[in-house]
Amino acid sequence: MNNRKHLTSEEISAIVDGFDPIDWVQMKLLANMPPGKRIIPMLQATEMVRAGLRTAFRRKFPDLSKSEINMKILEYLTYMDKSYERI
C-alpha cells in the first residue's frame, strides 16, 4: 500500500542544503524512544533558548522584574517583534 519512494541521504542533503548533516545515530535513538520521551530533548532545547533570551533581556532591561522579563520573552517569541534587536 505504501508506494512512496524512500529518499537517499544524498537526496535528503540536497533538500536541506544549508543545514547541518543528518545525525543518523541520533535519529535512530529518537525513533526507538516512546513518544513521551522523544519530546524531552525538544523541551530541553526550548528551555535553553528561553534561558538565553532571559539573560539577554536582563542585560538589556536591568530595571525590569523577573515577571516583566518573562512577558518580554513571551512577546518576542510570540510576535517576533521587529522593535527588539536580534540576540
PDB file of N, CA, C and O in Angstrom, chain B, residues numbered from 101:
ATOM      1  N   MET B 101       0.801  -1.201   0.000  1.00  0.00           N
ATOM      2  CA  MET B 101       0.000   0.000   0.000  1.00  0.00           C
ATOM      3  C   MET B 101       0.842   1.262   0.000  1.00  0.00           C
ATOM      4  O   MET B 101       0.460   2.269  -0.597  1.00  0.00           O
ATOM      5  N   ASN B 102       1.966   1.213   0.656  1.00  0.00           N
ATOM      6  CA  ASN B 102       2.818   2.384   0.733  1.00  0.00           C
ATOM      7  C   ASN B 102       3.734   2.412  -0.493  1.00  0.00           C
ATOM      8  O   ASN B 102       4.737   1.700  -0.543  1.00  0.00           O
ATOM      9  N   ASN B 103       3.383   3.231  -1.468  1.00  0.00           N
ATOM     10  CA  ASN B 103       4.140   3.303  -2.715  1.00  0.00           C
ATOM     11  C   ASN B 103       5.147   4.433  -2.725  1.00  0.00           C
ATOM     12  O   ASN B 103       5.701   4.760  -3.775  1.00  0.00           O
ATOM     13  N   ARG B 104       5.394   5.037  -1.570  1.00  0.00           N
ATOM     14  CA  ARG B 104       6.344   6.137  -1.520  1.00  0.00           C
ATOM     15  C   ARG B 104       7.769   5.639  -1.678  1.00  0.00           C
ATOM     16  O   ARG B 104       8.142   4.589  -1.156  1.00  0.00           O
ATOM     17  N   LYS B 105       8.560   6.416  -2.412  1.00  0.00           N
ATOM     18  CA  LYS B 105       9.967   6.093  -2.596  1.00  0.00           C
ATOM     19  C   LYS B 105      10.748   6.635  -1.398  1.00  0.00           C
ATOM     20  O   LYS B 105      10.550   7.783  -0.999  1.00  0.00           O
ATOM     21  N   HIS B 106      11.623   5.826  -0.830  1.00  0.00           N
ATOM     22  CA  HIS B 106      12.475   6.285   0.257  1.00  0.00           C
ATOM     23  C   HIS B 106      13.608   7.114  -0.330  1.00  0.00           C
ATOM     24  O   HIS B 106      14.224   6.727  -1.323  1.00  0.00           O
ATOM     25  N   LEU B 107      13.879   8.266   0.297  1.00  0.00           N
ATOM     26  CA  LEU B 107      14.937   9.141  -0.176  1.00  0.00           C
ATOM     27  C   LEU B 107      16.298   8.643   0.301  1.00  0.00           C
ATOM     28  O   LEU B 107      16.433   8.101   1.398  1.00  0.00           O
ATOM     29  N   THR B 108      17.291   8.838  -0.543  1.00  0.00           N
ATOM     30  CA  THR B 108      18.655   8.509  -0.139  1.00  0.00           C
ATOM     31  C   THR B 108      19.197   9.666   0.696  1.00  0.00           C
ATOM     32  O   THR B 108      18.620  10.753   0.702  1.00  0.00           O
ATOM     33  N   SER B 109      20.299   9.436   1.396  1.00  0.00           N
ATOM     34  CA  SER B 109      20.879  10.510   2.203  1.00  0.00           C
ATOM     35  C   SER B 109      21.337  11.667   1.313  1.00  0.00           C
ATOM     36  O   SER B 109      21.301  12.819   1.744  1.00  0.00           O
ATOM     37  N   GLU B 110      21.763  11.385   0.089  1.00  0.00           N
ATOM     38  CA  GLU B 110      22.166  12.439  -0.837  1.00  0.00           C
ATOM     39  C   GLU B 110      20.961  13.302  -1.234  1.00  0.00           C
ATOM     40  O   GLU B 110      21.063  14.527  -1.310  1.00  0.00           O
ATOM     41  N   GLU B 111      19.823  12.649  -1.483  1.00  0.00           N
ATOM     42  CA  GLU B 111      18.616  13.391  -1.845  1.00  0.00           C
ATOM     43  C   GLU B 111      18.136  14.250  -0.676  1.00  0.00           C
ATOM     44  O   GLU B 111      17.709  15.388  -0.867  1.00  0.00           O
ATOM     45  N   ILE B 112      18.208  13.703   0.514  1.00  0.00           N
ATOM     46  CA  ILE B 112      17.810  14.464   1.696  1.00  0.00           C
ATOM     47  C   ILE B 112      18.744  15.654   1.880  1.00  0.00           C
ATOM     48  O   ILE B 112      18.285  16.758   2.174  1.00  0.00           O
ATOM     49  N   SER B 113      20.040  15.445   1.711  1.00  0.00           N
ATOM     50  CA  SER B 113      21.006  16.535   1.855  1.00  0.00           C
ATOM     51  C   SER B 113      20.743  17.645   0.840  1.00  0.00           C
ATOM     52  O   SER B 113      20.900  18.824   1.155  1.00  0.00           O
ATOM     53  N   ALA B 114      20.345  17.274  -0.372  1.00  0.00           N
ATOM     54  CA  ALA B 114      20.043  18.281  -1.394  1.00  0.00           C
ATOM     55  C   ALA B 114      18.819  19.104  -0.995  1.00  0.00           C
ATOM     56  O   ALA B 114      18.762  20.302  -1.274  1.00  0.00           O
ATOM     57  N   ILE B 115      17.848  18.479  -0.351  1.00  0.00           N
ATOM     58  CA  ILE B 115      16.625  19.165   0.066  1.00  0.00           C
ATOM     59  C   ILE B 115      16.933  20.147   1.193  1.00  0.00           C
ATOM     60  O   ILE B 115      16.433  21.273   1.188  1.00  0.00           O
ATOM     61  N   VAL B 116      17.732  19.739   2.136  1.00  0.00           N
ATOM     62  CA  VAL B 116      18.013  20.553   3.317  1.00  0.00           C
ATOM     63  C   VAL B 116      19.367  21.246   3.207  1.00  0.00           C
ATOM     64  O   VAL B 116      20.073  21.402   4.204  1.00  0.00           O
ATOM     65  N   ASP B 117      19.722  21.656   2.011  1.00  0.00           N
ATOM     66  CA  ASP B 117      21.001  22.326   1.779  1.00  0.00           C
ATOM     67  C   ASP B 117      21.120  23.525   2.718  1.00  0.00           C
ATOM     68  O   ASP B 117      20.180  24.308   2.859  1.00  0.00           O
ATOM     69  N   GLY B 118      22.266  23.660   3.351  1.00  0.00           N
ATOM     70  CA  GLY B 118      22.492  24.757   4.276  1.00  0.00           C
ATOM     71  C   GLY B 118      22.338  24.344   5.725  1.00  0.00           C
ATOM     72  O   GLY B 118      22.762  25.075   6.620  1.00  0.00           O
ATOM     73  N   PHE B 119      21.749  23.206   5.976  1.00  0.00           N
ATOM     74  CA  PHE B 119      21.611  22.698   7.331  1.00  0.00           C
ATOM     75  C   PHE B 119      22.762  21.752   7.641  1.00  0.00           C
ATOM     76  O   PHE B 119      23.449  21.275   6.738  1.00  0.00           O
ATOM     77  N   ASP B 120      22.961  21.491   8.911  1.00  0.00           N
ATOM     78  CA  ASP B 120      23.971  20.516   9.304  1.00  0.00           C
ATOM     79  C   ASP B 120      23.572  19.146   8.770  1.00  0.00           C
ATOM     80  O   ASP B 120      22.386  18.886   8.568  1.00  0.00           O
ATOM     81  N   PRO B 121      24.545  18.268   8.540  1.00  0.00           N
ATOM     82  CA  PRO B 121      24.203  16.925   8.065  1.00  0.00           C
ATOM     83  C   PRO B 121      23.355  16.176   9.097  1.00  0.00           C
ATOM     84  O   PRO B 121      23.428  16.440  10.297  1.00  0.00           O
ATOM     85  N   ILE B 122      22.570  15.260   8.609  1.00  0.00           N
ATOM     86  CA  ILE B 122      21.694  14.480   9.481  1.00  0.00           C
ATOM     87  C   ILE B 122      22.528  13.550  10.345  1.00  0.00           C
ATOM     88  O   ILE B 122      23.417  12.856   9.851  1.00  0.00           O
ATOM     89  N   ASP B 123      22.238  13.543  11.624  1.00  0.00           N
ATOM     90  CA  ASP B 123      22.910  12.639  12.560  1.00  0.00           C
ATOM     91  C   ASP B 123      22.052  11.370  12.634  1.00  0.00           C
ATOM     92  O   ASP B 123      21.078  11.308  13.384  1.00  0.00           O
ATOM     93  N   TRP B 124      22.433  10.367  11.846  1.00  0.00           N
ATOM     94  CA  TRP B 124      21.617   9.158  11.741  1.00  0.00           C
ATOM     95  C   TRP B 124      21.559   8.389  13.046  1.00  0.00           C
ATOM     96  O   TRP B 124      20.534   7.778  13.350  1.00  0.00           O
ATOM     97  N   VAL B 125      22.632   8.401  13.826  1.00  0.00           N
ATOM     98  CA  VAL B 125      22.620   7.704  15.121  1.00  0.00           C
ATOM     99  C   VAL B 125      21.579   8.350  16.038  1.00  0.00           C
ATOM    100  O   VAL B 125      20.801   7.654  16.691  1.00  0.00           O
ATOM    101  N   GLN B 126      21.571   9.697  16.081  1.00  0.00           N
ATOM    102  CA  GLN B 126      20.589  10.412  16.897  1.00  0.00           C
ATOM    103  C   GLN B 126      19.172  10.136  16.414  1.00  0.00           C
ATOM    104  O   GLN B 126      18.265   9.948  17.226  1.00  0.00           O
ATOM    105  N   MET B 127      18.973  10.109  15.100  1.00  0.00           N
ATOM    106  CA  MET B 127      17.642   9.835  14.554  1.00  0.00           C
ATOM    107  C   MET B 127      17.154   8.448  14.954  1.00  0.00           C
ATOM    108  O   MET B 127      15.985   8.276  15.300  1.00  0.00           O
ATOM    109  N   LYS B 128      18.051   7.449  14.907  1.00  0.00           N
ATOM    110  CA  LYS B 128      17.659   6.089  15.295  1.00  0.00           C
ATOM    111  C   LYS B 128      17.355   6.008  16.783  1.00  0.00           C
ATOM    112  O   LYS B 128      16.403   5.340  17.186  1.00  0.00           O
ATOM    113  N   LEU B 129      18.160   6.687  17.605  1.00  0.00           N
ATOM    114  CA  LEU B 129      17.894   6.704  19.043  1.00  0.00           C
ATOM    115  C   LEU B 129      16.523   7.309  19.337  1.00  0.00           C
ATOM    116  O   LEU B 129      15.755   6.767  20.131  1.00  0.00           O
ATOM    117  N   LEU B 130      16.224   8.440  18.689  1.00  0.00           N
ATOM    118  CA  LEU B 130      14.926   9.080  18.898  1.00  0.00           C
ATOM    119  C   LEU B 130      13.782   8.213  18.383  1.00  0.00           C
ATOM    120  O   LEU B 130      12.730   8.142  19.017  1.00  0.00           O
ATOM    121  N   ALA B 131      13.974   7.556  17.248  1.00  0.00           N
ATOM    122  CA  ALA B 131      12.920   6.718  16.677  1.00  0.00           C
ATOM    123  C   ALA B 131      12.584   5.537  17.585  1.00  0.00           C
ATOM    124  O   ALA B 131      11.444   5.073  17.601  1.00  0.00           O
ATOM    125  N   ASN B 132      13.565   5.051  18.336  1.00  0.00           N
ATOM    126  CA  ASN B 132      13.331   3.912  19.218  1.00  0.00           C
ATOM    127  C   ASN B 132      12.746   4.304  20.573  1.00  0.00           C
ATOM    128  O   ASN B 132      12.361   3.439  21.359  1.00  0.00           O
ATOM    129  N   MET B 133      12.679   5.595  20.843  1.00  0.00           N
ATOM    130  CA  MET B 133      12.122   6.059  22.121  1.00  0.00           C
ATOM    131  C   MET B 133      10.602   6.123  22.040  1.00  0.00           C
ATOM    132  O   MET B 133      10.050   6.346  20.962  1.00  0.00           O
ATOM    133  N   PRO B 134       9.924   5.931  23.161  1.00  0.00           N
ATOM    134  CA  PRO B 134       8.469   6.145  23.159  1.00  0.00           C
ATOM    135  C   PRO B 134       8.171   7.627  22.940  1.00  0.00           C
ATOM    136  O   PRO B 134       8.988   8.473  23.303  1.00  0.00           O
ATOM    137  N   PRO B 135       7.023   7.959  22.357  1.00  0.00           N
ATOM    138  CA  PRO B 135       6.702   9.355  22.041  1.00  0.00           C
ATOM    139  C   PRO B 135       6.837  10.306  23.233  1.00  0.00           C
ATOM    140  O   PRO B 135       7.280  11.443  23.066  1.00  0.00           O
ATOM    141  N   GLY B 136       6.470   9.867  24.399  1.00  0.00           N
ATOM    142  CA  GLY B 136       6.559  10.724  25.579  1.00  0.00           C
ATOM    143  C   GLY B 136       7.980  11.128  25.915  1.00  0.00           C
ATOM    144  O   GLY B 136       8.210  12.212  26.452  1.00  0.00           O
ATOM    145  N   LYS B 137       8.927  10.273  25.606  1.00  0.00           N
ATOM    146  CA  LYS B 137      10.332  10.590  25.894  1.00  0.00           C
ATOM    147  C   LYS B 137      11.003  11.289  24.716  1.00  0.00           C
ATOM    148  O   LYS B 137      12.023  11.955  24.893  1.00  0.00           O
ATOM    149  N   ARG B 138      10.447  11.145  23.527  1.00  0.00           N
ATOM    150  CA  ARG B 138      11.008  11.781  22.338  1.00  0.00           C
ATOM    151  C   ARG B 138      10.948  13.297  22.429  1.00  0.00           C
ATOM    152  O   ARG B 138      11.783  13.997  21.857  1.00  0.00           O
ATOM    153  N   ILE B 139       9.967  13.791  23.142  1.00  0.00           N
ATOM    154  CA  ILE B 139       9.761  15.239  23.231  1.00  0.00           C
ATOM    155  C   ILE B 139      10.722  15.903  24.213  1.00  0.00           C
ATOM    156  O   ILE B 139      10.910  17.118  24.156  1.00  0.00           O
ATOM    157  N   ILE B 140      11.334  15.132  25.112  1.00  0.00           N
ATOM    158  CA  ILE B 140      12.199  15.702  26.156  1.00  0.00           C
ATOM    159  C   ILE B 140      13.361  16.513  25.576  1.00  0.00           C
ATOM    160  O   ILE B 140      13.589  17.627  26.048  1.00  0.00           O
ATOM    161  N   PRO B 141      14.114  16.021  24.574  1.00  0.00           N
ATOM    162  CA  PRO B 141      15.203  16.849  24.037  1.00  0.00           C
ATOM    163  C   PRO B 141      14.719  18.183  23.458  1.00  0.00           C
ATOM    164  O   PRO B 141      15.404  19.198  23.580  1.00  0.00           O
ATOM    165  N   MET B 142      13.547  18.180  22.834  1.00  0.00           N
ATOM    166  CA  MET B 142      12.989  19.421  22.295  1.00  0.00           C
ATOM    167  C   MET B 142      12.653  20.384  23.419  1.00  0.00           C
ATOM    168  O   MET B 142      12.924  21.580  23.316  1.00  0.00           O
ATOM    169  N   LEU B 143      12.065  19.870  24.494  1.00  0.00           N
ATOM    170  CA  LEU B 143      11.732  20.724  25.634  1.00  0.00           C
ATOM    171  C   LEU B 143      12.992  21.295  26.275  1.00  0.00           C
ATOM    172  O   LEU B 143      13.012  22.455  26.688  1.00  0.00           O
ATOM    173  N   GLN B 144      14.034  20.488  26.358  1.00  0.00           N
ATOM    174  CA  GLN B 144      15.295  20.968  26.919  1.00  0.00           C
ATOM    175  C   GLN B 144      15.904  22.053  26.032  1.00  0.00           C
ATOM    176  O   GLN B 144      16.449  23.034  26.538  1.00  0.00           O
ATOM    177  N   ALA B 145      15.816  21.885  24.727  1.00  0.00           N
ATOM    178  CA  ALA B 145      16.360  22.886  23.805  1.00  0.00           C
ATOM    179  C   ALA B 145      15.590  24.198  23.902  1.00  0.00           C
ATOM    180  O   ALA B 145      16.196  25.269  23.897  1.00  0.00           O
ATOM    181  N   THR B 146      14.264  24.128  23.991  1.00  0.00           N
ATOM    182  CA  THR B 146      13.485  25.366  24.095  1.00  0.00           C
ATOM    183  C   THR B 146      13.753  26.063  25.427  1.00  0.00           C
ATOM    184  O   THR B 146      13.770  27.293  25.487  1.00  0.00           O
ATOM    185  N   GLU B 147      13.961  25.299  26.482  1.00  0.00           N
ATOM    186  CA  GLU B 147      14.287  25.911  27.767  1.00  0.00           C
ATOM    187  C   GLU B 147      15.643  26.614  27.701  1.00  0.00           C
ATOM    188  O   GLU B 147      15.819  27.674  28.301  1.00  0.00           O
ATOM    189  N   MET B 148      16.595  26.036  26.981  1.00  0.00           N
ATOM    190  CA  MET B 148      17.899  26.669  26.817  1.00  0.00           C
ATOM    191  C   MET B 148      17.757  27.990  26.052  1.00  0.00           C
ATOM    192  O   MET B 148      18.409  28.978  26.392  1.00  0.00           O
ATOM    193  N   VAL B 149      16.909  28.009  25.025  1.00  0.00           N
ATOM    194  CA  VAL B 149      16.679  29.242  24.263  1.00  0.00           C
ATOM    195  C   VAL B 149      16.047  30.296  25.164  1.00  0.00           C
ATOM    196  O   VAL B 149      16.469  31.453  25.156  1.00  0.00           O
ATOM    197  N   ARG B 150      15.039  29.903  25.940  1.00  0.00           N
ATOM    198  CA  ARG B 150      14.395  30.864  26.843  1.00  0.00           C
ATOM    199  C   ARG B 150      15.372  31.394  27.885  1.00  0.00           C
ATOM    200  O   ARG B 150      15.328  32.577  28.223  1.00  0.00           O
ATOM    201  N   ALA B 151      16.246  30.543  28.396  1.00  0.00           N
ATOM    202  CA  ALA B 151      17.242  30.985  29.384  1.00  0.00           C
ATOM    203  C   ALA B 151      18.196  31.999  28.750  1.00  0.00           C
ATOM    204  O   ALA B 151      18.556  32.993  29.382  1.00  0.00           O
ATOM    205  N   GLY B 152      18.602  31.754  27.516  1.00  0.00           N
ATOM    206  CA  GLY B 152      19.464  32.701  26.816  1.00  0.00           C
ATOM    207  C   GLY B 152      18.776  34.034  26.588  1.00  0.00           C
ATOM    208  O   GLY B 152      19.374  35.095  26.770  1.00  0.00           O
ATOM    209  N   LEU B 153      17.501  33.969  26.182  1.00  0.00           N
ATOM    210  CA  LEU B 153      16.737  35.204  25.998  1.00  0.00           C
ATOM    211  C   LEU B 153      16.574  35.940  27.322  1.00  0.00           C
ATOM    212  O   LEU B 153      16.697  37.163  27.376  1.00  0.00           O
ATOM    213  N   ARG B 154      16.298  35.196  28.384  1.00  0.00           N
ATOM    214  CA  ARG B 154      16.125  35.812  29.705  1.00  0.00           C
ATOM    215  C   ARG B 154      17.396  36.569  30.107  1.00  0.00           C
ATOM    216  O   ARG B 154      17.316  37.690  30.609  1.00  0.00           O
ATOM    217  N   THR B 155      18.557  35.965  29.888  1.00  0.00           N
ATOM    218  CA  THR B 155      19.825  36.613  30.210  1.00  0.00           C
ATOM    219  C   THR B 155      20.024  37.871  29.363  1.00  0.00           C
ATOM    220  O   THR B 155      20.419  38.917  29.878  1.00  0.00           O
ATOM    221  N   ALA B 156      19.749  37.761  28.070  1.00  0.00           N
ATOM    222  CA  ALA B 156      19.922  38.913  27.169  1.00  0.00           C
ATOM    223  C   ALA B 156      18.971  40.048  27.546  1.00  0.00           C
ATOM    224  O   ALA B 156      19.372  41.212  27.571  1.00  0.00           O
ATOM    225  N   PHE B 157      17.714  39.716  27.838  1.00  0.00           N
ATOM    226  CA  PHE B 157      16.753  40.757  28.207  1.00  0.00           C
ATOM    227  C   PHE B 157      17.089  41.363  29.565  1.00  0.00           C
ATOM    228  O   PHE B 157      16.867  42.553  29.785  1.00  0.00           O
ATOM    229  N   ARG B 158      17.620  40.555  30.474  1.00  0.00           N
ATOM    230  CA  ARG B 158      18.019  41.075  31.783  1.00  0.00           C
ATOM    231  C   ARG B 158      19.129  42.120  31.618  1.00  0.00           C
ATOM    232  O   ARG B 158      19.150  43.133  32.317  1.00  0.00           O
ATOM    233  N   ARG B 159      20.045  41.858  30.688  1.00  0.00           N
ATOM    234  CA  ARG B 159      21.116  42.825  30.413  1.00  0.00           C
ATOM    235  C   ARG B 159      20.571  44.074  29.727  1.00  0.00           C
ATOM    236  O   ARG B 159      20.990  45.193  30.021  1.00  0.00           O
ATOM    237  N   LYS B 160      19.636  43.865  28.816  1.00  0.00           N
ATOM    238  CA  LYS B 160      19.089  44.989  28.047  1.00  0.00           C
ATOM    239  C   LYS B 160      18.123  45.834  28.875  1.00  0.00           C
ATOM    240  O   LYS B 160      18.048  47.049  28.694  1.00  0.00           O
ATOM    241  N   PHE B 161      17.389  45.198  29.778  1.00  0.00           N
ATOM    242  CA  PHE B 161      16.397  45.879  30.614  1.00  0.00           C
ATOM    243  C   PHE B 161      16.663  45.568  32.091  1.00  0.00           C
ATOM    244  O   PHE B 161      15.897  44.826  32.707  1.00  0.00           O
ATOM    245  N   PRO B 162      17.740  46.125  32.670  1.00  0.00           N
ATOM    246  CA  PRO B 162      18.128  45.746  34.030  1.00  0.00           C
ATOM    247  C   PRO B 162      17.119  46.154  35.117  1.00  0.00           C
ATOM    248  O   PRO B 162      17.150  45.604  36.217  1.00  0.00           O
ATOM    249  N   ASP B 163      16.241  47.094  34.826  1.00  0.00           N
ATOM    250  CA  ASP B 163      15.293  47.568  35.848  1.00  0.00           C
ATOM    251  C   ASP B 163      13.998  46.754  35.906  1.00  0.00           C
ATOM    252  O   ASP B 163      13.179  46.963  36.802  1.00  0.00           O
ATOM    253  N   LEU B 164      13.806  45.834  34.966  1.00  0.00           N
ATOM    254  CA  LEU B 164      12.549  45.067  34.943  1.00  0.00           C
ATOM    255  C   LEU B 164      12.590  43.906  35.928  1.00  0.00           C
ATOM    256  O   LEU B 164      13.646  43.342  36.212  1.00  0.00           O
ATOM    257  N   SER B 165      11.404  43.562  36.443  1.00  0.00           N
ATOM    258  CA  SER B 165      11.283  42.403  37.337  1.00  0.00           C
ATOM    259  C   SER B 165      11.346  41.115  36.519  1.00  0.00           C
ATOM    260  O   SER B 165      11.287  41.141  35.290  1.00  0.00           O
ATOM    261  N   LYS B 166      11.468  39.996  37.216  1.00  0.00           N
ATOM    262  CA  LYS B 166      11.530  38.706  36.534  1.00  0.00           C
ATOM    263  C   LYS B 166      10.259  38.445  35.721  1.00  0.00           C
ATOM    264  O   LYS B 166      10.333  37.941  34.601  1.00  0.00           O
ATOM    265  N   SER B 167       9.108  38.781  36.274  1.00  0.00           N
ATOM    266  CA  SER B 167       7.857  38.544  35.535  1.00  0.00           C
ATOM    267  C   SER B 167       7.757  39.463  34.320  1.00  0.00           C
ATOM    268  O   SER B 167       7.221  39.058  33.288  1.00  0.00           O
ATOM    269  N   GLU B 168       8.267  40.704  34.424  1.00  0.00           N
ATOM    270  CA  GLU B 168       8.260  41.603  33.266  1.00  0.00           C
ATOM    271  C   GLU B 168       9.212  41.095  32.173  1.00  0.00           C
ATOM    272  O   GLU B 168       8.910  41.188  30.984  1.00  0.00           O
ATOM    273  N   ILE B 169      10.350  40.565  32.591  1.00  0.00           N
ATOM    274  CA  ILE B 169      11.290  39.966  31.625  1.00  0.00           C
ATOM    275  C   ILE B 169      10.623  38.790  30.923  1.00  0.00           C
ATOM    276  O   ILE B 169      10.718  38.653  29.703  1.00  0.00           O
ATOM    277  N   ASN B 170       9.942  37.936  31.702  1.00  0.00           N
ATOM    278  CA  ASN B 170       9.251  36.781  31.117  1.00  0.00           C
ATOM    279  C   ASN B 170       8.177  37.215  30.128  1.00  0.00           C
ATOM    280  O   ASN B 170       7.976  36.555  29.108  1.00  0.00           O
ATOM    281  N   MET B 171       7.485  38.316  30.414  1.00  0.00           N
ATOM    282  CA  MET B 171       6.477  38.820  29.480  1.00  0.00           C
ATOM    283  C   MET B 171       7.137  39.336  28.201  1.00  0.00           C
ATOM    284  O   MET B 171       6.582  39.174  27.114  1.00  0.00           O
ATOM    285  N   LYS B 172       8.306  39.950  28.317  1.00  0.00           N
ATOM    286  CA  LYS B 172       9.033  40.401  27.125  1.00  0.00           C
ATOM    287  C   LYS B 172       9.464  39.205  26.280  1.00  0.00           C
ATOM    288  O   LYS B 172       9.404  39.254  25.051  1.00  0.00           O
ATOM    289  N   ILE B 173       9.896  38.135  26.938  1.00  0.00           N
ATOM    290  CA  ILE B 173      10.282  36.920  26.217  1.00  0.00           C
ATOM    291  C   ILE B 173       9.077  36.340  25.489  1.00  0.00           C
ATOM    292  O   ILE B 173       9.172  35.964  24.321  1.00  0.00           O
ATOM    293  N   LEU B 174       7.951  36.270  26.179  1.00  0.00           N
ATOM    294  CA  LEU B 174       6.729  35.756  25.561  1.00  0.00           C
ATOM    295  C   LEU B 174       6.346  36.602  24.353  1.00  0.00           C
ATOM    296  O   LEU B 174       5.993  36.069  23.301  1.00  0.00           O
ATOM    297  N   GLU B 175       6.415  37.909  24.504  1.00  0.00           N
ATOM    298  CA  GLU B 175       6.090  38.803  23.389  1.00  0.00           C
ATOM    299  C   GLU B 175       7.053  38.576  22.224  1.00  0.00           C
ATOM    300  O   GLU B 175       6.632  38.503  21.070  1.00  0.00           O
ATOM    301  N   TYR B 176       8.334  38.466  22.531  1.00  0.00           N
ATOM    302  CA  TYR B 176       9.349  38.257  21.495  1.00  0.00           C
ATOM    303  C   TYR B 176       9.110  36.951  20.744  1.00  0.00           C
ATOM    304  O   TYR B 176       9.142  36.918  19.513  1.00  0.00           O
ATOM    305  N   LEU B 177       8.872  35.885  21.487  1.00  0.00           N
ATOM    306  CA  LEU B 177       8.680  34.580  20.847  1.00  0.00           C
ATOM    307  C   LEU B 177       7.349  34.482  20.121  1.00  0.00           C
ATOM    308  O   LEU B 177       7.246  33.795  19.104  1.00  0.00           O
ATOM    309  N   THR B 178       6.336  35.159  20.628  1.00  0.00           N
ATOM    310  CA  THR B 178       5.012  35.073  20.016  1.00  0.00           C
ATOM    311  C   THR B 178       4.913  35.903  18.750  1.00  0.00           C
ATOM    312  O   THR B 178       4.398  35.439  17.732  1.00  0.00           O
ATOM    313  N   TYR B 179       5.393  37.099  18.812  1.00  0.00           N
ATOM    314  CA  TYR B 179       5.194  38.020  17.690  1.00  0.00           C
ATOM    315  C   TYR B 179       6.458  38.279  16.877  1.00  0.00           C
ATOM    316  O   TYR B 179       6.380  38.819  15.773  1.00  0.00           O
ATOM    317  N   MET B 180       7.628  37.899  17.408  1.00  0.00           N
ATOM    318  CA  MET B 180       8.908  38.186  16.756  1.00  0.00           C
ATOM    319  C   MET B 180       8.932  39.662  16.343  1.00  0.00           C
ATOM    320  O   MET B 180       9.215  40.010  15.197  1.00  0.00           O
ATOM    321  N   ASP B 181       8.628  40.497  17.312  1.00  0.00           N
ATOM    322  CA  ASP B 181       8.522  41.943  17.125  1.00  0.00           C
ATOM    323  C   ASP B 181       9.827  42.526  16.609  1.00  0.00           C
ATOM    324  O   ASP B 181      10.886  42.261  17.178  1.00  0.00           O
ATOM    325  N   LYS B 182       9.770  43.308  15.551  1.00  0.00           N
ATOM    326  CA  LYS B 182      10.961  43.891  14.925  1.00  0.00           C
ATOM    327  C   LYS B 182      11.562  45.017  15.766  1.00  0.00           C
ATOM    328  O   LYS B 182      12.671  45.463  15.471  1.00  0.00           O
ATOM    329  N   SER B 183      10.861  45.495  16.811  1.00  0.00           N
ATOM    330  CA  SER B 183      11.409  46.597  17.612  1.00  0.00           C
ATOM    331  C   SER B 183      12.541  46.142  18.512  1.00  0.00           C
ATOM    332  O   SER B 183      13.300  46.979  18.999  1.00  0.00           O
ATOM    333  N   TYR B 184      12.684  44.822  18.754  1.00  0.00           N
ATOM    334  CA  TYR B 184      13.804  44.313  19.539  1.00  0.00           C
ATOM    335  C   TYR B 184      14.914  43.881  18.587  1.00  0.00           C
ATOM    336  O   TYR B 184      14.664  43.314  17.523  1.00  0.00           O
ATOM    337  N   GLU B 185      16.133  44.162  18.998  1.00  0.00           N
ATOM    338  CA  GLU B 185      17.265  43.708  18.184  1.00  0.00           C
ATOM    339  C   GLU B 185      17.378  42.208  18.321  1.00  0.00           C
ATOM    340  O   GLU B 185      17.056  41.642  19.366  1.00  0.00           O
ATOM    341  N   ARG B 186      17.836  41.568  17.264  1.00  0.00           N
ATOM    342  CA  ARG B 186      18.085  40.119  17.331  1.00  0.00           C
ATOM    343  C   ARG B 186      19.211  39.850  18.298  1.00  0.00           C
ATOM    344  O   ARG B 186      20.208  40.571  18.327  1.00  0.00           O
ATOM    345  N   ILE B 187      19.050  38.828  19.074  1.00  0.00           N
ATOM    346  CA  ILE B 187      20.047  38.475  20.091  1.00  0.00           C
ATOM    347  C   ILE B 187      20.920  37.362  19.594  1.00  0.00           C
ATOM    348  O   ILE B 187      21.823  36.921  20.305  1.00  0.00           O
TER     349      ILE B 187
END
